[in-house]
Amino acid sequence: MPPARPTLRTLRDDLKLPLPSARTPLDELDHPLLVKARELFGDDEAGHELIRAIDDEILFKVKVQRWRGAAWSDKDLDLPWLIAAGQREDGSLDDFYSALETNAQARARYNADHRQPLAGKTYVGHLLPDHDDRDRYQLEAGTRLVRRLASAIRDLTRGSLHDGHEHAADFATFRLGILVRAEDGHETYVAVRITGSVPDDLTAVVLRHVPGCEPADWYPEYALPSRSLLPAEQAWSTLMDPKAAAELLNEE
């Protein structure tokens, strides 16, 4: 399950935090309540305490220090959201949840505006993620992909450095392979193979993240050292900085 994240309304109105650029996923923001929500939903063994006063949706309590929050699990995206937040006032243990219940008791108002009446006494639909929240989540997809690529590329390169064989990983629409040949007294050769269709800008991202290689020094290849390319394959090669290769080998 992806880490818990706040809705835009919660971020703006409840936590009073500015909206960062899409290069900073909202599930990485450093706030005590958000950190606690990520911990709760990131641990399969953690117990989730229900907010029993809410009966139209299943909400869970998030508590840390004086902060209180309400979390909701999006079944479509398999994604937990922090949909409301507040602080506990001195002398009161559950004031945030009492206020949440009071504000959610909108049955009469809701039924007056909708043909299908509420079955229960509460309604928190206005707090759930909306189109803007889902658009923001999709906007961050590029950042998540680049980070996954960077990590995988480093692992594949290190693995090939160790044994001299190609190491590969599968992504949604393509397969990425990296081959490193390092022999004593010779330069370190690196080849990157992509099987499948990828846009040019993604290819540039891949080549830019290979450790110890200059992005401008890659050349297209028509064959790999041990075989020709297949019709669906593309390949590039360059030389790796030997210092960077040594540092990569020494990593855990």
C-alpha positions in Angstrom: 0.0 0.0 0.0 1.3 3.5 -0.8 2.1 5.8 2.1 -0.7 7.9 3.6 -1.1 11.4 2.2 -3.3 14.4 3.0 -6.1 15.8 0.9 -5.4 19.3 -0.4 -8.1 20.7 1.8 -6.5 19.1 4.9 -3.1 20.4 3.9 -4.4 23.9 3.4 -7.2 24.4 5.9 -6.3 22.0 8.8 -2.5 21.7 8.8 -1.9 25.2 7.4 0.9 24.0 5.2 1.8 25.4 1.7 1.4 23.3 -1.4 4.8 22.2 -2.7 5.6 21.5 -6.3 4.8 18.1 -7.8 8.5 17.2 -7.3 7.6 16.8 -3.6 5.0 14.1 -3.2 2.5 14.9 -0.5 3.1 11.6 1.3 6.7 12.8 2.1 5.8 16.0 3.9 7.4 16.4 7.3 4.6 17.0 9.8 4.0 14.9 13.0 0.5 13.9 12.1 1.5 12.9 8.5 4.5 10.9 9.8 2.2 9.1 12.2 -0.4 8.3 9.5 2.4 6.9 7.3 3.6 4.7 10.2 0.1 3.4 11.0 -0.7 2.4 7.4 2.8 1.3 6.6 2.7 -1.4 9.3 0.5 -4.4 8.6 0.6 -5.3 12.3 -0.5 -1.8 13.5 -4.0 -1.6 15.0 -6.4 0.9 13.4 -8.8 2.6 15.8 -12.2 3.3 14.3 -14.0 6.6 14.6 -17.2 5.0 15.6 -19.3 8.2 15.7 -19.0 8.4 11.9 -21.4 5.9 10.2 -21.4 6.8 6.5 -17.7 6.0 5.9 -15.1 3.9 7.7 -12.6 6.4 9.3 -9.7 5.7 11.5 -8.1 7.8 14.3 -4.6 9.2 13.9 -3.1 10.6 17.1 0.3 12.1 17.9 1.3 14.7 20.5 -1.7 17.1 20.5 -2.6 16.4 16.9 -5.6 14.4 16.0 -6.7 13.2 12.5 -9.2 11.2 10.6 -7.9 8.8 7.9 -9.9 7.1 5.1 -8.8 4.3 2.8 -9.4 4.7 -0.9 -10.2 1.2 -2.2 -9.9 2.2 -5.9 -6.3 3.4 -5.5 -5.5 1.2 -2.5 -4.3 4.5 -0.9 -4.9 5.9 2.6 -5.8 9.6 2.9 -5.7 12.0 5.9 -9.1 13.8 5.3 -9.3 16.0 8.4 -6.9 17.2 11.2 -6.9 19.3 14.3 -5.4 19.7 17.7 -6.6 18.5 21.1 -7.5 21.4 23.4 -6.2 21.4 27.0 -8.6 19.5 29.3 -10.3 17.6 26.5 -9.3 14.2 25.2 -11.6 13.8 22.2 -12.7 17.3 21.2 -11.5 16.9 17.6 -13.5 13.8 17.1 -16.5 15.3 18.8 -16.3 18.3 16.5 -15.9 15.9 13.5 -19.1 14.1 14.6 -21.0 17.3 15.1 -20.0 18.7 11.7 -20.8 15.4 10.0 -24.4 15.3 11.4 -25.7 16.9 8.3 -28.4 14.3 7.5 -31.3 16.8 7.3 -29.3 19.3 5.1 -28.0 16.5 2.9 -31.4 14.9 2.5 -32.9 18.2 1.5 -30.5 18.6 -1.4 -30.4 14.9 -2.6 -32.9 12.5 -4.0 -31.3 9.5 -2.3 -31.5 10.1 1.5 -28.7 9.1 3.9 -29.2 5.9 5.7 -27.2 7.0 8.8 -26.8 10.1 10.8 -23.5 11.4 9.4 -22.1 12.5 6.1 -18.3 13.1 5.5 -18.4 13.0 1.7 -17.3 16.6 1.4 -14.0 15.6 3.2 -13.1 12.8 0.9 -10.5 13.2 -1.9 -11.9 15.0 -4.9 -10.8 15.4 -8.6 -8.1 17.9 -7.6 -6.6 15.4 -5.1 -6.5 12.6 -7.7 -5.1 14.9 -10.3 -2.3 15.9 -7.9 -1.6 12.2 -7.2 -1.3 11.5 -10.9 0.9 14.6 -11.4 3.3 13.1 -8.8 3.6 9.9 -10.8 6.5 11.3 -12.8 8.5 11.9 -9.7 7.7 8.4 -8.3 8.8 6.8 -11.6 12.1 8.8 -11.8 12.9 7.8 -8.2 12.1 4.2 -8.9 14.2 4.3 -12.1 17.2 5.9 -10.3 17.2 3.3 -7.6 16.8 0.4 -10.0 19.5 1.7 -12.4 22.0 1.9 -9.5 21.1 -1.6 -8.4 21.4 -3.1 -11.9 24.7 -1.3 -12.6 26.2 -2.6 -9.3 25.0 -6.1 -9.9 26.5 -6.2 -13.4 29.8 -4.7 -12.1 30.0 -7.7 -9.7 29.5 -10.5 -12.2 29.9 -9.0 -15.7 26.4 -10.2 -16.9 23.4 -8.1 -17.9 21.0 -7.3 -15.1 17.4 -6.3 -16.0 14.2 -5.1 -14.4 10.7 -4.8 -15.7 8.6 -1.6 -15.6 5.0 -1.0 -16.7 5.7 -0.6 -20.5 9.3 -1.6 -20.9 12.2 -3.8 -19.7 15.5 -2.2 -18.8 18.8 -4.0 -18.9 22.3 -2.8 -18.0 25.6 -4.6 -18.8 28.9 -3.5 -17.4 32.2 -5.0 -18.5 35.2 -4.1 -16.4 38.6 -5.8 -17.0 41.9 -5.1 -15.4 43.9 -2.6 -17.4 40.9 -1.7 -19.6 38.2 0.9 -19.6 34.8 0.1 -18.1 32.3 -0.4 -20.8 28.5 0.1 -20.1 25.6 -0.8 -22.3 22.0 0.1 -21.6 19.2 -1.9 -23.3 15.5 -0.9 -23.4 13.0 -3.4 -24.7 9.6 -1.8 -25.5 8.4 1.6 -26.4 9.5 4.6 -24.3 9.4 8.3 -25.1 12.7 10.1 -25.7 12.5 12.1 -22.5 12.3 8.9 -20.5 15.3 7.5 -22.3 17.2 10.6 -21.4 16.2 10.1 -17.8 17.5 6.5 -17.8 20.8 7.4 -19.4 21.3 10.4 -17.0 21.0 8.2 -14.0 23.6 5.6 -14.8 26.4 6.2 -12.2 29.8 7.4 -13.4 28.6 8.1 -17.0 28.3 11.5 -18.7 24.8 12.0 -20.2 26.2 13.5 -23.4 28.7 10.6 -24.0 26.1 7.9 -24.8 26.1 6.5 -28.4 23.4 4.3 -30.0 24.4 0.7 -30.5 23.2 -1.8 -33.2 24.5 -4.8 -31.3 25.4 -5.9 -27.8 28.8 -7.5 -27.0 27.4 -11.0 -27.3 24.5 -10.7 -29.7 22.6 -8.5 -32.2 19.6 -6.4 -31.1 16.1 -7.7 -31.5 13.5 -5.6 -33.4 11.9 -4.2 -30.2 15.2 -3.3 -28.5 17.2 -0.1 -28.3 20.7 0.1 -26.9 23.3 2.7 -26.0 26.9 2.5 -24.7 29.6 4.6 -23.1 32.5 4.4 -20.7 32.2 4.6 -16.9 34.4 6.6 -14.7 36.6 4.0 -12.9 36.4 5.9 -9.6 32.6 5.8 -9.7 32.7 2.1 -10.5 34.9 1.4 -7.5 32.6 3.4 -5.2 29.6 1.6 -6.5 31.2 -1.8 -5.8 32.0 -0.7 -2.3 28.3 0.1 -1.5 26.3 -2.3 0.6 
